[in-house]
Amino acid sequence: MADIFVSYARVDKARVAPLVAALEAQGWSIWWDPEITGGQEFDDLIAAELEAARAAMVVWTPASVASRWVRGEARMAADRGILVPVQIGAPNLPIDARALHTIDLSSWISESAGAPLQELVRALEGLIGRPSTSTRAGRAATQATVCILPFTNMSGDREQDYFSDGISEDIITDLNKVSALSVISRKTAFAFKGQQTEIAQIAKQTGATHILEGSVRKSGNRVRISAQLTDARTDNQVWAERYDRDLADIFALQDEISSAVVAALKLKLLPEEKKALGRRGTMNAEAYRLFLLARQYLEKQSPRFLRITERLARQAIELDPNYAGAWATLGSVLRNLRNRGEPVAEDPDECIRRAIEIDPLSAEAHSAFANLLIDLGKIDEAEKEAQRAIELDSESPMAHGAFASIASMRSDHKAAAYHRERAAEIMDSDFSSLALAAQHYEVLGDTAKLKDTARKALVRIEREVSQDPANGVALALGAGMFAYLGEVERAKDWAERAALAEPDDQLTIYNLACTLVRLNEIEAALKYFEMFATKTSLYNIMWAKQDSDLDAIREEPRYKAAIAKAEARLAAQDQSGASAEPN
């Protein structure tokens, strides 16, 4: 049985994993059920482990406070006098937990010497004592934690970053399937992108025992990948190899790298892990390249890039009709376009269901389906799909985005802010999640967090605008962030640029209305809101009706008339569609 039982919400797995690794590095054994399946005697197993543990650490987050499992485990641990509570984010702690000192780990990012972690270590030592030197040494010697750094793009073209990043992400995903290996999260690993950080420093910051780094050079249909694995404790190279292959061999190449790391670390794979290690969404290299490129364009949110994403996804599907990731991407982009009042050639629902049919284990497909259900107002069903996506991939930014939208619809702004920031942590090019998180902090009355988050959003927005000065969505959101920070003239300037850049885009128009409300430009805000309401979707109307940004115009007759006309139009469309269906 383990020294420490860890209770947490499954959606927080990626955040809890580095904490578990850090405590294991101290010499304690940990039980945190990362791989429990429904077929096991779940209740009995948890009860037995919790009863045998010497300490129980409960990780409070906005997600875990809503979990009856976590709350129940916290009560059991408190009754035994072994509870050590920590929190991440800004959870509204259960009433019976507020009397206990809760260690705040929100600012902790994997550093073994960080003050928050040291406070936790002291609390655990006070309860169960410090592991013996031999125990710590034995566990440190047998446990491997690898940090896979983003492979360097050596192609001489920054536009090829999507390809080298995609390879790095796939290797992270592959090695995460090995139960005997702890893998540092993508978010933490990609924080080192473009930096010349010493191996020892990376190990110190992440708690990794080994560092995998490499480079990718793509030229036409040829690809060269160099990779090396270093033992960070000794700075000795454990394994290194260079591969020169046809692009068509990219999947075999990824498998070879992952297998070489496992072999170099002398790890044993379970039979199901051997099968999972080589599991791919497609074996068509060109379809894979198009999918990676489509995913990159989807993040930009501009309608121009959405149409490019659509074309790329369709091309990938033409090359491999059974590519679930491409179908999910196509469904997501068609949903996005439809919500903006743009014509689409087919129903996004059919594309997403096709993706799940092809690959029921696709986190991307379940995340896309969750968002589709949110559009239809089926919030409880959407939550189940988002939870399934998180179980399949705890670092899915789309799943965290879906959870944030669900929380917003329920007016749970703490949970919404938490999931927005998680999505932004995982995907460092995501500027809209941070902008929305700032709004949640405004509703919560947390001015300091509002301004801090707005500044962080602006860093990403300004980077996007420098690359694409005509991105209306980025410009409109940037205007809103300047308004939050009291920079009125810059907010007005950016709002004007957004209106000029993409005057017909629904999302740009909507965000301009929100920004102008913040600036108390009510007449202008109403003009843009009326433009938005003329062709927007049901989901966007549902969103607008609960969006705190529009509270100041809620009682305006023009706002009410615009909502009423939009709802009547959508009801007529729905009736027309229903009557057209065959009996």
Secondary structure as the mmCIF struct_conf table of DSSP 4:
data_model
#
loop_
_struct_conf.conf_type_id
_struct_conf.id
_struct_conf.beg_label_comp_id
_struct_conf.beg_label_asym_id
_struct_conf.beg_label_seq_id
_struct_conf.end_label_comp_id
_struct_conf.end_label_asym_id
_struct_conf.end_label_seq_id
BEND BEND1 ASP A 3 ASP A 3
STRN STRN1 ILE A 4 SER A 7
HELX_RH_3T_P HELX_RH_3T_P1 ARG A 10 ASP A 12
HELX_RH_AL_P HELX_RH_AL_P1 LYS A 13 ALA A 25
TURN_TY1_P TURN_TY1_P1 GLN A 26 GLY A 27
STRN STRN2 ILE A 30 TRP A 31
TURN_TY1_P TURN_TY1_P2 PRO A 34 GLU A 35
TURN_TY1_P TURN_TY1_P3 GLY A 38 GLY A 39
BEND BEND2 GLN A 40 GLN A 40
HELX_RH_AL_P HELX_RH_AL_P2 PHE A 42 ALA A 52
BEND BEND3 ARG A 54 ARG A 54
STRN STRN3 ALA A 55 TRP A 60
TURN_TY1_P TURN_TY1_P4 PRO A 62 ALA A 63
HELX_RH_3T_P HELX_RH_3T_P2 SER A 64 ALA A 66
HELX_RH_AL_P HELX_RH_AL_P3 ARG A 68 ARG A 80
TURN_TY1_P TURN_TY1_P5 GLY A 81 GLY A 81
STRN STRN4 LEU A 83 GLN A 87
BEND BEND4 GLY A 89 GLY A 89
HELX_RH_3T_P HELX_RH_3T_P3 ILE A 95 ALA A 97
TURN_TY1_P TURN_TY1_P6 ARG A 98 ALA A 99
BEND BEND5 LEU A 100 LEU A 100
STRN STRN5 ILE A 103 ASP A 104
TURN_TY1_P TURN_TY1_P7 SER A 106 SER A 107
BEND BEND6 SER A 110 SER A 110
TURN_TY1_P TURN_TY1_P8 SER A 112 ALA A 113
HELX_RH_AL_P HELX_RH_AL_P4 ALA A 115 ILE A 128
HELX_LH_PP_P HELX_LH_PP_P1 ARG A 130 SER A 132
HELX_RH_AL_P HELX_RH_AL_P5 THR A 133 THR A 142
STRN STRN6 ALA A 144 ILE A 148
HELX_LH_PP_P HELX_LH_PP_P2 LEU A 149 PHE A 151
STRN STRN7 THR A 152 ASN A 153
BEND BEND7 SER A 155 GLY A 156
HELX_RH_3T_P HELX_RH_3T_P4 ARG A 158 GLN A 160
HELX_RH_AL_P HELX_RH_AL_P6 ASP A 161 LEU A 175
TURN_TY1_P TURN_TY1_P9 ASN A 176 LYS A 177
TURN_TY1_P TURN_TY1_P10 SER A 179 ALA A 180
STRN STRN8 LEU A 181 VAL A 183
HELX_RH_AL_P HELX_RH_AL_P7 ARG A 186 PHE A 190
TURN_TY1_P TURN_TY1_P11 ALA A 191 GLY A 194
HELX_RH_AL_P HELX_RH_AL_P8 ILE A 199 THR A 206
BEND BEND8 THR A 209 THR A 209
STRN STRN9 HIS A 210 SER A 219
TURN_TY1_P TURN_TY1_P12 GLY A 220 ASN A 221
STRN STRN10 ARG A 222 ASP A 231
TURN_TY1_P TURN_TY1_P13 ALA A 232 ASP A 235
STRN STRN11 ASN A 236 ASP A 246
HELX_RH_3T_P HELX_RH_3T_P5 LEU A 247 ASP A 249
HELX_RH_AL_P HELX_RH_AL_P9 ILE A 250 ALA A 264
TURN_TY1_P TURN_TY1_P14 LEU A 265 LYS A 266
HELX_LH_PP_P HELX_LH_PP_P3 LEU A 267 LEU A 270
HELX_RH_AL_P HELX_RH_AL_P10 PRO A 271 LEU A 277
TURN_TY1_P TURN_TY1_P15 GLY A 278 GLY A 278
BEND BEND9 GLY A 281 GLY A 281
BEND BEND10 MET A 283 MET A 283
HELX_RH_AL_P HELX_RH_AL_P11 ALA A 285 LEU A 298
TURN_TY1_P TURN_TY1_P16 GLU A 299 LYS A 300
HELX_RH_AL_P HELX_RH_AL_P12 PRO A 303 LEU A 319
TURN_TY1_P TURN_TY1_P17 PRO A 321 ASN A 322
HELX_RH_AL_P HELX_RH_AL_P13 ALA A 324 ASN A 339
TURN_TY1_P TURN_TY1_P18 ARG A 340 GLY A 341
BEND BEND11 ALA A 345 GLU A 346
HELX_RH_AL_P HELX_RH_AL_P14 PRO A 348 ILE A 358
TURN_TY1_P TURN_TY1_P19 PRO A 360 LEU A 361
HELX_RH_AL_P HELX_RH_AL_P15 ALA A 363 ASP A 375
TURN_TY1_P TURN_TY1_P20 LEU A 376 GLY A 377
HELX_RH_AL_P HELX_RH_AL_P16 ILE A 379 LEU A 392
TURN_TY1_P TURN_TY1_P21 SER A 394 GLU A 395
HELX_RH_AL_P HELX_RH_AL_P17 PRO A 397 MET A 409
TURN_TY1_P TURN_TY1_P22 ARG A 410 SER A 411
HELX_RH_AL_P HELX_RH_AL_P18 HIS A 413 ILE A 426
TURN_TY1_P TURN_TY1_P23 ASP A 428 SER A 429
HELX_RH_AL_P HELX_RH_AL_P19 SER A 432 LEU A 444
TURN_TY1_P TURN_TY1_P24 GLY A 445 GLY A 445
HELX_RH_AL_P HELX_RH_AL_P20 THR A 447 GLN A 467
TURN_TY1_P TURN_TY1_P25 PRO A 469 ALA A 470
HELX_RH_AL_P HELX_RH_AL_P21 GLY A 472 TYR A 484
TURN_TY1_P TURN_TY1_P26 LEU A 485 GLY A 486
HELX_RH_AL_P HELX_RH_AL_P22 VAL A 488 ALA A 501
TURN_TY1_P TURN_TY1_P27 PRO A 503 ASP A 504
HELX_RH_AL_P HELX_RH_AL_P23 GLN A 506 ARG A 518
TURN_TY1_P TURN_TY1_P28 LEU A 519 ASN A 520
HELX_RH_AL_P HELX_RH_AL_P24 ILE A 522 ALA A 533
TURN_TY1_P TURN_TY1_P29 THR A 534 LYS A 535
HELX_RH_AL_P HELX_RH_AL_P25 LEU A 538 GLN A 546
HELX_RH_3T_P HELX_RH_3T_P6 SER A 548 ILE A 553
TURN_TY1_P TURN_TY1_P30 ARG A 554 GLU A 555
HELX_RH_AL_P HELX_RH_AL_P26 PRO A 557 SER A 579
TURN_TY1_P TURN_TY1_P31 ALA A 580 ALA A 580
BEND BEND12 GLU A 581 GLU A 581
#
